[in-house]
Amino acid sequence: MMATLIQMTAKSVVVPKGMAERTAPNWSKHDPIVSASCGEELIATPEMQTLESGPVYANTYCIWRIRSPAGQKVELTINSVNFPCVDSCTSYVEVKATLTKTTTGARLCCKPVNAFYSEGDEIVLIFRGDSRLQPGYHGFKAQYRFYGAGQTVAPTLTYTTRKPTKYTPTTRRWKSASWGIWGEWSDCSNTCGGCGRRTRVRGCYGGNRECP
């Protein structure tokens, strides 16, 4: 369903029944632009239904409440989001899927999320554009349904433990040291006819340089 945007006066945000005191904002500077289907309560069915927010403008504030029959859970898939992608995420679609709706839900402004599953029998969506938002953003597109008895249940996440790689320590073996060849003899340490000494040397190479 494509939402049609209309201009409304300050503090005239329409919200789902029973939620006005908790979610209606206190507008002080700008009039909000609110969707004609803002505050609409949507009833989930076993078949996927589509919700399209329409473009998001400055000061947009819209609320959808997606409810299922008693005892059923709601499955919601956000197929696409188109808002300014910034760390502060000041323009967004917020998903409240927990039982407590007073806490902040997941706020999406950059990437869609595959699926949300309600803890109770409803999910609340808040669609907001901040006061400095420039035109040109398309908002979000979502699909929803209920599941329960006779329906596909929410998937169970399974985790597998990867076995650690077996590490076998190895001992480095040094190559045995060995002597090199002898060098040339040195000159005699004394003059001719006297008792002198001549020497020669050789090197020890390899291993730890401890030759036998």
C-alpha positions as CSV (number, residue, x, y, z in Angstrom):
1,M,0.0,0.0,0.0
2,M,1.4,3.4,-0.9
3,A,0.9,6.1,1.7
4,T,-0.4,9.5,0.5
5,L,1.1,12.5,2.4
6,I,-0.9,15.4,3.6
7,Q,-0.1,18.5,5.7
8,M,-1.6,18.5,9.3
9,T,-1.4,21.0,12.1
10,A,1.0,20.8,15.0
11,K,0.3,18.2,17.7
12,S,-2.4,16.5,15.4
13,V,-0.5,13.3,14.8
14,V,-2.8,10.3,14.5
15,V,-1.6,7.2,16.3
16,P,-3.0,3.7,16.8
17,K,-5.7,3.4,19.5
18,G,-4.2,3.1,22.9
19,M,-0.8,4.5,22.0
20,A,-1.3,8.2,21.8
21,E,0.0,9.0,25.3
22,R,3.2,7.0,24.7
23,T,4.2,7.9,21.1
24,A,2.8,11.2,20.0
25,P,5.6,13.7,19.7
26,N,5.5,17.2,21.2
27,W,6.0,19.4,18.1
28,S,7.2,22.9,19.1
29,K,8.8,24.5,16.0
30,H,7.5,22.8,12.8
31,D,4.2,21.3,11.7
32,P,4.7,17.6,11.0
33,I,3.9,16.1,7.6
34,V,1.8,13.0,8.4
35,S,0.7,10.2,6.1
36,A,-3.0,9.7,5.5
37,S,-2.5,6.1,6.8
38,C,-0.4,7.2,9.7
39,G,-1.6,5.7,12.9
40,E,-3.3,2.9,11.0
41,E,-3.7,-0.4,12.6
42,L,-2.9,-3.2,10.1
43,I,-4.1,-6.8,10.6
44,A,-1.7,-9.5,9.6
45,T,-2.9,-12.5,7.7
46,P,-1.1,-15.8,6.9
47,E,-0.1,-14.4,3.5
48,M,2.5,-11.8,3.1
49,Q,1.2,-8.2,2.7
50,T,3.2,-5.2,1.6
51,L,3.5,-1.8,3.3
52,E,5.2,1.1,1.4
53,S,5.8,4.2,3.4
54,G,6.1,6.6,0.5
55,P,8.6,9.5,0.4
56,V,10.0,10.8,3.6
57,Y,10.0,14.6,4.2
58,A,11.3,16.9,6.9
59,N,9.3,16.5,10.1
60,T,7.5,13.4,8.9
61,Y,6.3,11.3,11.9
62,C,4.1,8.2,11.1
63,I,3.2,5.2,13.1
64,W,1.9,1.8,12.0
65,R,0.8,-0.9,14.3
66,I,0.8,-4.4,12.8
67,R,-1.4,-6.8,14.8
68,S,-2.1,-10.5,14.5
69,P,-5.0,-12.6,15.7
70,A,-4.8,-13.7,19.4
71,G,-2.0,-16.1,20.1
72,Q,-0.2,-15.5,16.8
73,K,3.2,-13.8,16.2
74,V,4.0,-11.3,13.6
75,E,6.8,-11.7,11.1
76,L,8.1,-8.5,9.5
77,T,10.7,-8.2,6.7
78,I,12.1,-4.8,5.8
79,N,12.9,-5.1,2.0
80,S,14.4,-1.7,1.4
81,V,15.2,1.5,3.2
82,N,16.1,4.9,1.7
83,F,17.1,7.6,4.1
84,P,20.3,9.7,4.7
85,C,22.8,7.0,5.8
86,V,24.5,8.7,8.7
87,D,25.8,7.5,12.1
88,S,23.2,9.4,14.0
89,C,20.4,7.9,11.9
90,T,18.1,10.9,12.5
91,S,15.7,10.0,9.7
92,Y,14.6,6.3,9.9
93,V,12.1,3.6,10.3
94,E,12.1,2.2,13.8
95,V,10.9,-1.4,14.5
96,K,9.5,-2.2,18.0
97,A,9.0,-6.0,18.1
98,T,9.5,-6.6,21.9
99,L,6.7,-6.7,24.5
100,T,7.8,-3.4,25.9
101,K,7.0,-0.7,23.4
102,T,8.4,2.2,25.6
103,T,12.0,1.2,24.8
104,T,13.7,2.2,21.6
105,G,13.6,-0.3,18.8
106,A,15.9,-1.0,15.9
107,R,16.3,2.2,13.8
108,L,17.1,1.5,10.2
109,C,18.4,4.2,7.8
110,C,21.2,2.5,5.8
111,K,20.5,-1.2,5.3
112,P,17.4,-3.3,5.4
113,V,17.1,-6.3,7.8
114,N,15.8,-9.6,6.7
115,A,13.3,-10.4,9.4
116,F,11.9,-9.3,12.7
117,Y,9.7,-11.6,14.9
118,S,7.4,-10.2,17.5
119,E,7.6,-11.3,21.1
120,G,3.9,-10.7,21.5
121,D,1.1,-10.3,18.9
122,E,2.1,-7.0,17.4
123,I,4.9,-4.9,15.9
124,V,5.0,-1.1,15.8
125,L,6.8,0.9,13.1
126,I,7.8,4.5,13.5
127,F,8.6,6.4,10.4
128,R,10.5,9.7,10.9
129,G,12.2,12.4,9.0
130,D,14.2,15.1,10.9
131,S,13.6,18.8,10.5
132,R,16.6,19.3,8.1
133,L,15.9,16.5,5.8
134,Q,16.1,17.3,2.1
135,P,13.5,15.9,-0.4
136,G,14.4,12.9,-2.6
137,Y,14.3,10.0,-0.1
138,H,11.8,7.1,-0.6
139,G,11.4,5.8,2.9
140,F,11.0,2.1,3.3
141,K,9.2,-1.0,1.9
142,A,8.2,-3.9,4.2
143,Q,6.2,-7.2,4.1
144,Y,4.4,-8.8,7.0
145,R,2.3,-11.8,8.0
146,F,1.4,-13.7,11.1
147,Y,2.6,-17.2,12.0
148,G,1.5,-19.7,14.6
149,A,-0.5,-22.9,14.7
150,G,-0.4,-24.4,11.2
151,Q,2.0,-21.7,10.0
152,T,5.7,-21.5,9.4
153,V,7.4,-20.7,12.6
154,A,10.3,-18.4,13.1
155,P,13.5,-20.1,12.2
156,T,15.7,-21.4,15.0
157,L,19.3,-20.2,14.8
158,T,21.8,-23.0,15.1
159,Y,25.4,-22.6,15.9
160,T,28.2,-25.0,15.1
161,T,31.5,-25.2,16.9
162,R,34.6,-25.4,14.7
163,K,37.2,-27.8,16.0
164,P,40.5,-26.1,16.7
165,T,43.3,-26.9,14.3
166,K,45.6,-29.5,15.9
167,Y,49.1,-28.0,16.2
168,T,52.1,-30.4,16.5
169,P,55.2,-28.6,17.7
170,T,58.4,-29.4,15.8
171,T,61.9,-29.4,17.0
172,R,64.4,-27.7,14.8
173,R,67.5,-29.8,14.3
174,W,70.8,-28.1,13.7
175,K,73.0,-29.5,11.0
176,S,76.2,-30.8,12.5
177,A,79.2,-28.5,12.5
178,S,82.3,-29.4,10.5
179,W,85.8,-28.1,10.0
180,G,86.9,-26.3,6.9
181,I,90.1,-26.9,5.1
182,W,93.4,-25.8,6.5
183,G,94.9,-22.4,5.6
184,E,98.4,-21.7,4.5
185,W,101.3,-22.0,6.9
186,S,102.5,-18.7,8.4
187,D,106.1,-17.5,8.3
188,C,108.5,-18.7,10.9
189,S,108.4,-16.7,14.1
190,N,112.2,-16.7,14.4
191,T,115.1,-15.8,12.0
192,C,116.9,-18.5,10.0
193,G,118.9,-20.9,12.2
194,G,116.9,-20.2,15.4
195,C,114.0,-22.2,16.9
196,G,110.8,-20.6,15.7
197,R,107.1,-21.5,15.2
198,R,104.9,-21.7,12.1
199,T,101.0,-21.8,12.3
200,R,98.0,-22.4,10.2
201,V,94.3,-22.2,10.9
202,R,91.0,-23.6,9.7
203,G,87.4,-22.5,10.4
204,C,84.4,-24.3,12.0
205,Y,81.2,-24.0,9.9
206,G,77.5,-25.0,10.2
207,G,75.3,-26.0,13.1
208,N,76.1,-24.2,16.4
209,R,79.7,-23.9,15.3
210,E,80.9,-26.4,17.9
211,C,83.1,-28.8,15.8
212,P,84.2,-32.1,17.2
